[in-house]
Amino acid sequence: MNNNKNFIIQEISNLKRDIQNLINDKKGSDNKFIIKKYDEDKQIKMDQLKRYTEQLKAIYKREREEKQIKTELELVGRQLDNLDFRNAKKNSDKTKAKIAKEIRQNAHEKYLEYLELEKMYYQIDPQALPGILFLNQKIIREYGICPYIKHENNLNENKLNENNVNENNLTDLIYNKRLEWLSSQNDNGVLYYNLYDTLINRKELTLVKDAKLESETKINKFIEDILTDNQYTLWEKCVNFMEKYVEYNIKTKRLKESFKIFTHDLSILYSEVNINFHKYLTLKYDYHIDVNNLTSKNESNSKNVVLSDQFDEYITEYQDIIENIKTKSKFITNTIKNLKQDLCIFLTNNSNSNKNLNTSDKNESSYVQVGKYFKRWILLSQEERLERFESYSLYYVHVFLLGKDIIDISQRDDTVNTLSELLKSAYVSKKMIYRDIRWNTTKGIIELVKILQYDKELGFVLKYTKQIMEKREGDNNLTKKKLSFRTIITKESEKIINEDLLYFIVDRLRNGVETSTKEDKEAFAEKIKLKLKIKRLTINDKIKIFEKYDEIFHIVKNNQT
């Protein structure tokens, strides 16, 4: 890989030099034909440069992934070593601690051995008929276990020497064996090929993505038809900026200022035509965008209302397509992840692999969560927290549903997806809070979701924590929890709150807001927390601030009229 990487870097350097030479030569020529030839040569060089750049990006990406895996392994090793050291020092039974350390060390070494085994397996495994798909439960139920999943089953050492088969054509031999085995099935392997199209070729996902492109074309045509030339020029400016903006991982101060200009331009369009163009950009680039109505009164006519309704229908259809893409992508990702787990069991368990794959006889030790992010929950990013919920969902289904024969193994993937979406949705919506889970910093896993239950008829149920009222055991009467009477409202802070309230409400009224809403109150509460540099507001503080909000809102509104 290093030789290929160095070659690509050298070629990129040469192409950049050639392109610069062509640009310099073009400046010194007045002949149109020569200039045209320079442009054609430059375009060819630019295309080559683009291809090499993409290849170099792919190499860098693989290097980052390998480095990340290595870093995670080292982190796990250090975490285990520290844990063992503390146990050995804390417990009086040093022999038991030493045995536990050896067991964990052996497990760590076996995991490293499997990573190497997996790497060698995929180097030889034919990509056209990958062995991992033969472990899908639908394939096993219909065809049984394929005898050619393991590479050593295809050839023994004597046959390898007799036929002079080397590693280069071993892949072809495995492919032919698997192809022959699939052809011997009742449906000639149609079920396998359909699964290959779904997971590897991603045909269904490609069809949905094509539908997304068609929907975007329809929306862009609609926008082009209804806007004037000046408005459409402004719209193209907004789209071009957004395409560049989402590519930057670091938002500099200058970029943030440009984003404010972009928001203002989009607000102008919204004020003039009363159509939610920002919703389309929000969905397309997966980045939330807000606009302001710059006019004091919305002078929309019946034509604008009809166009706005039609555009909203396009947006609803577009949003459904995007959700469908996300669902199918998650299904593919999770299914392949589960198949890799099955491949690990199949390759490492020689005696019981077939038994484990054909039955759902699994005990609680048959699946173990892999730890990540060994730090406090509050220090995890939102993406890291959601990823841990996905890991816990897979663990819960394996241990508590498959392990107790509550569901069939063929239902595993769908059940894991259902539970994962339920937990992530509950956490994002803040219905499920931190005390509803048990996070183990040392192991880097969610050990328990305390409010999660499974019912055969209802499915997964979350018994949300009651934050205001609770029911004591053996007591039929509901009793109120004790509330904190600490307050942040002092004479100094009250002046700041009232002043900010006034500015906030005046701004909302200028933007066409007619009523005092809960969303606006919550938004102001978040703003005042930042202003006063506090983490949370008590319930009593919120009640007082919201009452003051209503009072000032009605006073300002009445004075305007």
N, C-alpha and C positions, 0 to 999 in steps of 0.2 A: 504493500500500500504506500509506503514511504517513497519508493521509486516513482510510482504513478503520480503521487502528490507533487513531488519535485518537478516531474516532467510538465505537469499542468501549470504549475507556477511559472516555470520558464517560458512556456508557450504564451501564457497571458502577458508576461513582460514583453516578449517579442512582438505580439500583436499590438500592444499599446504603442510600442515604438514605431511599428509600421504605419499605424493609423495616424500618428502625429506627423510622420514624414509625408504621408499623402495630403494631409491638411496644409502643411507648409508648401508643398509643391503646387497645390491647387491655387494658393494665393498668388503665386508668381506667374500664372498662366492666364491668357485672355481668350484662348481658343475654346469655343463652346463644346466641341467634340472631346477635347482633352479633359475639360472640366467634368463632362458627363462620365468619361471613363474613370476619372478619379473618384467620382461619387459612387459608381458601381463597385469599384475595388474596395472602397471604404465600407460599403454596406456588407460586402462579403466578409471582410475582416471583422466587422462589428458582430455579424451573426456567429462567426467562429468564437469571438471573444465571449459572447453571451453563453454559448454552449459550454465552453471551458469553465466559465464562472459558476454555472449551475453545478457542474461536476465537482468543482472545488468546494462549493457550499455543502454538497452531499457528503464529501469526505470529512469536512469539519464537523458536520452534524454527527456522523458515526463516531468520530473521535470524542466528541462531547458526551455521547451516550455511554461509550465504553469507560470514559473517565468518571462519569457519574456512578455507574455500577461499581467501579472499583472503590470510589469514595464511600458509597453506602456500605459496602462490605467491610471496609476498614472501620467505619463508624460503628457498625454492629459488633465487630470484634472488640473494639475498645470499650463499648458499653457493657458487653458480657464480662470482660476482664475486670472492669471496675466493680460490677455487681458481685462477682465471685470474691474479689478481694474484701469487700465489705462484709459479705456473708461469713467468710473464713475468719475475719477479725471479730465479728459480732457474736457468732455462735460458739458455744463451748465445744460442740461436736465438730472438730476440724476434719475428721475423717469423712463425715457425711458431706461437708462442704467441698472437700477435694473430689469426691466421687461425682457430685453434681457438676463441678467444673469440667471434669473429664467428659461427662455425657454431653454437655453443651459444646465442648470443643470438638468432639467427634461429629456432632450434628453439623457444626460449622464447616468442618473439613468435607463431610459428605456433600454439603451444598455446593462447595467449590468444585468438587469432583463432578457433580451433575452439570454445573455450568460448562465445564470443559467437554463433558460427554454430549451435551446439547449442541455445542458449537460444532463438534465433529459430525454429529448426526445431520445437521442442516447443510453441511458442506457436501455430503454425499447424497442426501435425500433428493429425489427428482422433484423439481418445482411444478411440473405438469401434473403429477399425481402425488401430492404430499401425504406422508404417512399420518400426520396429525389428524387429518379429516376422517381417517378410518376409525378413530376413537369416538366419533360422535355417536350418541346413543341411538339415534334413528338408524344409522348405518349398521351398528352392532345388532339392533333388534331385527333388522331386515336381512342382513347378510351373515351375521356372526362375526367372530374375530378374524381379521385378515392375517394369514400366516406370514405375510411379507412386510409387516410394519417394522420389525427389528431387522437391521441390515445383516446381522450374522446368520439369520435364518435363510438368507438367499444363497449363501455360498459357504461351504466349509473350506478349510485351509487346503485340503488335498485337491478339491475341484478348482480352487483358485490357481494352484500351481499347474494342474493339468491343462487347463484352458488358457493359461497365460493371461488371466484377467487382472488388470491393474486398476488402480483407483479411478482412472479417467473414464473407463467404460463400465465401471461397476454401477454407476448411476443409470446407464442405459439398461443394464441387466435387471436392476430393481424395477425400473419403469415397465419393462416388458412382462415381468412376473406379475406385477400388480394389475397391468392391463389385461392380461390373460385371466386373472382371477375375477376381475370385474365382469369380463365378457361371459364368464360361466354362470353369472347370476341370472335370475328369472327376468329381470328388466334390463339386462346388459349393462348394469351400472348407472342407469339413469338417475337414481336417487343420489348417488355420489357426485355425479357431474352437476346436478342442480345445486347441491351444497357448495361445490367448488365455485360455481357462478355467483352464488350469494356472498360467500365469505372472501374468496380470493379475487375473482374478477369484479365483484361488487356491481353486478348488472342492475339489480333492483335500485341500489343507491345511485347509480349513474343515470337511470331513467328519471328518478326524482330530481336530480341535479339538472337534467335537461329541461324538466318542467319548470324549474326555478329560473333558468335562463329565458325560457319562453315568457314567463310571467314578467321578468324584468324588461324584456323587449316590449311587451304590451304596455307596461307602466310608462316606460320612457317615451313611447310613441304618443301616449295619452298626454303626457306633460308637454311634449313638443307641440302638439296640436292646439293646446289651450293657452299657451303663453305667447306674449308678443316677442318681437325680436330682442328688445332690451331685457325683458324678463328672462328669456331663455339664455341669453348671454350670462346673466347673473347666476342662473341655475347651474350652468356648466362650470362656472367659476367655483361654486360651492362643492360640486361633485369632485372636481379635480383636486381641490384642497383636502377633502375628506379621504380620498384615495391615498394621498401622501401622508396625511396625519396619522392614520391607523398603522402605518408601517414603522413609525418611530416608537421605540420602546421607552425612551427617555423624553419627557415633555419639558423642553427648556422654557425659560421665561419668554423668549421671543416667540416660540411656538404657541404658548398659551395666549399671548396677545393676538396672534394671528387667528386663533380659534374664536376669540371674542368678536373679531371682525367678521368671521364666517357666520357666527350666530346672528349678528346684526343683519347681514345680507339675507340670511334665511328668514329672519323675522320680517324683513321688508316684503319678501315674496308672500309670506303667510298673510300679512296685513292687506296686501293688494288683491289677492285672489281667494283668500279664506279656505285654502286647501292644505291639508296636513302633510306637506312634503317631508317634514322632519321625521315623521314616523317611518317613511320609506327608507330614509338614510339610516335611521336607528336600526332597522331590521337588517338592511343590506350589509352594514359594516359592524354590526353587533356592538354599537357604542351609543349610549343614551345621549340624546340631544333634546334640549328644551329651547323653545322660541317664545318671544314676547309679541303681543299684539300692539303695534306702534300707533294705531289709530284710537282716538277716544271713543268713537262709536263704530261698530261694525256695519258698514254700508253694503252688506251683501244683498244681491237680488236673487230672484227665483232661479235664474240660470246657474249662479254660483252654488246654490244649495243643491241643485241636481248634480252638478259636476263634483261637488264635494262628496255626496253620497256614493256616486259611482267610483270615485277614487278610493273611498273607504272600503268598498267591496273588493277592489283590486288588492288593497293592503291586507284585508282579512284572508283572501286566498293565498297571497304571498307568505303571510305569517304561518298558515297551515302547512305550506310546503316546507318552510324552514324547520318547523317542529318535526315534520316527518323525516327530514334529513338527519336531524339530531338523534331521533329515536333509532333510525336504522344504523347510524354510525355507532351509537352506544351498543346496540345489539351485536354488531360485528366485533367490536373491540372486546366486549365481555365474553362472547362465545369463544373467540380465539384464546383469550386469557384462561378460560376454563379448560379448553382443550390442551393447552400447554401444561396445566396442572395435571391432567390425566396422563399426558405423555411422560411427565416426571415419574408418576406412580408406575406406569407401564414399563419404563426402561430400568427403573431401580428395583422393582419387586419382581423377581423372576418367577417365584413359585406361586404367588397369589394374585398376579396381575390380571389374569383372565377372570378369576373369581370376583375380584373387586369391580371389574368393568361390567360384568353380566348381572350382578346383583346389587342391591342397595344396602348390603350389610356393612354398615360403617359405624364405628364407634366414635366417641368424642375426640379421640387422639388421631383420627384419620385426616384431620385438616387443622393446620396451625396458621394463624395470621403472621404475615411477615411485617416486622416492625419498621417504621419510618418516622422521621421528624422527631428526634429524641429531645423535645423541649416542651415547655409548658403550653397548655392549650391556647392561652391568650396570645402567645407569640407566633402561632401558626397563621398562615394566610388563609383566606377563604377557600382557595383552590385546594390547599393541603387538607383542610378540614373535610371538605366534600369528598376528597379521595379516600380519606380514612373511613368515611361512612360507606363508601363502595366496598372497601376491604371487609368491614364488619358485616355487611349484608351477605357477602359470599361465605364468610365464616358461620354466620347464624344459620343460613340455609343448610350448609353441610352438616353442622353439628346437631342442631335442634330439629330439623325437618327430615333431611335424608338419613341422619344417624338414628332417628327413631321411627323410620318407615312411615312418616306422616304423608310425604309426597313421594312420587316416583322420580327416579333420576332423570327421566326425559323432561320433567317439568322444571328442572333446576335453573336453566338459563332465564326463562321467563319469570320465575319466582324471584331470582336474584335481582333482575331489572326492576320488578315491581317494588320490592323492599327498598332498593337503593333510591329510587325516585321518591318514595314516601318519606324516607328519613331526610334526604337532602331538601325536599320541599318544606318539610316541617321546620327544619333548622333555618333555612333562608327566610321563611316567613316569621321566624322568631316565636312560633308556637312551642317549639321544643327549645329548652334553654340548657345552660351548662350543667346545672345540677341534675338534669334528667339522664346524664350519661356518666360513665366512669372511665376517665382517661388515665392511662398508665404512661407516665413520662419516661420511665426507665425502659419499658418494652416498646414504646412508640406505637401503641395500638389502643383502640377503643375496646375496653374489656366488656362493657355492658351498657345497653340502652335500657334504663330502668323502667321506662314507661311502655316498652314494646311487648305486645302479646300476640299470639297467633290463635285464631279460631278457625276450625275446619269449614264453617259455613260463611263467616264474615271475612276470613282472610286475616291480614295484618291489621292490628288495632293499636293506636297510640293513646294511652291514658294520660292526657296532658296534666301537668302539675297545676293545681289550683293556687293562684297567687294571692287571692283576697280571702277566699273562704276555704275551710278545710273541715273534714269530718273525722272525729276521733273514733277509735275502735270502741264498739259497745255503746256508742252514744248516738242517738237518732237526731239530736239537735245540731244544727250547723253553728259553729262558733267562729267569730272573726279572728283572724290572725292579728297579732300585735303589730301596729304600724310604727314606723320610726317617726319621731317628732322633731328630728333635726331639720333645720331649715337653712337655706343659703340666702334668704331674703333679709337683708339688713337695710339700714337707711341709705348706705352708699350703693349697694347692689340694686336697691329698688329704683333709684334714680337712673341707673344704667339700663335696667329692664324697661322702664317706662319710655325712655328716650328711644331705645331701639324698637320698641313696639310701635311707636308713632311713625318712625321712618318706614318700618316694614309694612304697616297697614296702608299708609299713603301710597307706597309703591304698588301694592296689590290692587288698590282701587284704580290707580292710573292704568293698570293692565286689564281693566275690564271686569275684575272680580266683584260680584254683587252681594255675596253672602259670606258670612264667617263660617269657614269649614274646618273640620277636624284635621285635614291634611295640612292646611296652612298653620294651624296651631302647633302641630307636631314639628313642622319645618322650623318654626320660630324657636321652639324648645331646643332643637338641635343646635340652632345658631347661637342661642344665648349660652348654652353649655360651653361652646368654643370660646365665646367672648369672656366668660367668667372663669374659664380654665378649670372646669369641674367635670367629673366622669359621669355623674347621673343626677337627676332631680328626684326628690321624694314625691310621693303621691300628693301630699298636701301642698308642696310648692307648685306642682303642675296645676292643681285645682285653682290656686290663687292667681297664677299667671294667665290661665285660660279665662278666668272671670274678668281679669283686667283687660284681656284681649277683646272680649265681647263689648265691654264698656267703651273702650277707646274706639273700636270699630264703628259702633253706632253713632258716637259723637262726631267723628270725622265724616261719616257718610251723610248725616243730617246737615252738617255745615256746608257740604258740597251742594246739596240740593237747595 
